[in-house]
Amino acid sequence: MSSPYLEMIRSELRTRRYSIQTEKVYLYWIKYFILFNDKKHPDGMGNYNIERFLNNLAVNKQVSGATQNQALCAIMLLYRYIVKREIKGLSYSFTKREKALPTVLTHEETLTIINKLSGKYRLIASILEILKRI
């Protein structure tokens, strides 16, 4: 059985048409946030508590950037729509996903692959290799 406070949050999520999966995840993070802060009511907490919680996730729990973002979104929703207070000046921002650099083959690696091809595939790859050098 959930607390009336969590039921109020669930109702808000459903009113805003969040998916059931998002609802479950956001409720998890909000519960975890409250428990992490010794069951203090979110009304009495602020930036310090949020930053401490998020730092714990990043440093001690070593969760991914995407997971940190998800927890932050849940907390922001809690404060914006339930507590009715915007969180400003948070010294914690959404993490950015690292962009993967493409793997580029050397000229020798390209020639090795082309030499293993035959027929029309070898012809196409050879033409592409020539065009790349132009």
N, C-alpha and C positions, 0 to 999 in steps of 0.2 A: 504494500500500500504506500502510495506517495503522499508527501506532505501537501497541505492546501496551497502552499507557496509554489511548489513544483507543478501542481495542477493548474495554477493560474498561468504559469509560464507555458505549459503545454497548450492551454487554451489560446494563448496569444500566438503561439507558433502555428496552430491550426487555422486561426482566423487569418493569418498572413499567408496561408497556403504553402507552408514549408512541407517538404516531403516527410514521410514517416521516418525514413532513415536519418534525415537531418534533425528531425525532432529528437530522436533517440540520442544522437551524438551530442547535440547542444545541451540536452538535459544532463547527460553524463558530465560534460565539462563544467556546467554550472554547479552541479552537486560537488564535483571534485574541487572546484574553486572555493566553495563554502566550507567544505570539510578541511581543506588545506589551511584555511584561515580560522581554524578552531571554532567552526560553526557560527561565526559572526554573521549577522544579517547584512546583506549587500548595501543597505541604506547607510550603514555605519562604516563602510569601507570606501577606499578611493584608490588613487593612482599607485600609492605605495604598495597596497595589497595586490593589485593587479600585476604590477611589475615584478614583485617578489614571486608570485605564482608562475608567471611566464618564464622568469629566469630559472626557476626550479625545473620547469619542463625542459628547457633548453640545456641546462648545465647538468643537473642531476639525473633526470630521466632520459636525456639525450634523444628527445623525440625529433622527428624531421621538421623542416621548415613548414611544410604543408600542415602538419599536425598542430604546430604552434599557431599558425594562421587560423585554423579551425577553432581552437580554444579561444583565441582573441575575438573572433567573430561572435562566438556564443556569449562571451562576457559583454561585448559591446551591445549585443541585442538585449541582454539582461538590463543593462543600465539605461539604454535608450527607451525601451518600451515598457519595462516593468518598474524600475526605480524612477523613471522619468527624469533622468539626469544625463547630460552628455559628458563623456569623458574627454577632457581637453588636456593638452600638455603632457600626454603620456610619453615617457622616454623609451618607448618600445614601439616599433612599427612592424608592419607586415614584412615577412621575409620574402626575398625574391628567389625565384627558382634559378639555379645556375644554368646558364645556357651551355649546352654541349657543343664543343667545337667539332666540326666535321673532320673525319679521317681522310687525309689526302694521301694518295699513293705516290711514291717516287716514280720517276721515269722508268727506272729499272724494274720496279714492281709491276708497273703497267705492261711493260714489254713481256715480262714473264707470264702474265695472265693471257695476253694476246696470243703468245706462242702456244698456249695450251688449247686455244679455241680452233675450230675448223669451219670451213664452209662460209656461209653468209655471215655468221656471227663474228668470225675472224675479220672478214672484210669490213663490217660495220665498226668494230672496235678499232681497227687500224685507221679507218677514215676519221673517227673521233679523235684518235691520238694525234693524227696529223693536224687536224683543225685546232686542237688545243695549243699546238706550238705556233700557230699563225698569229 
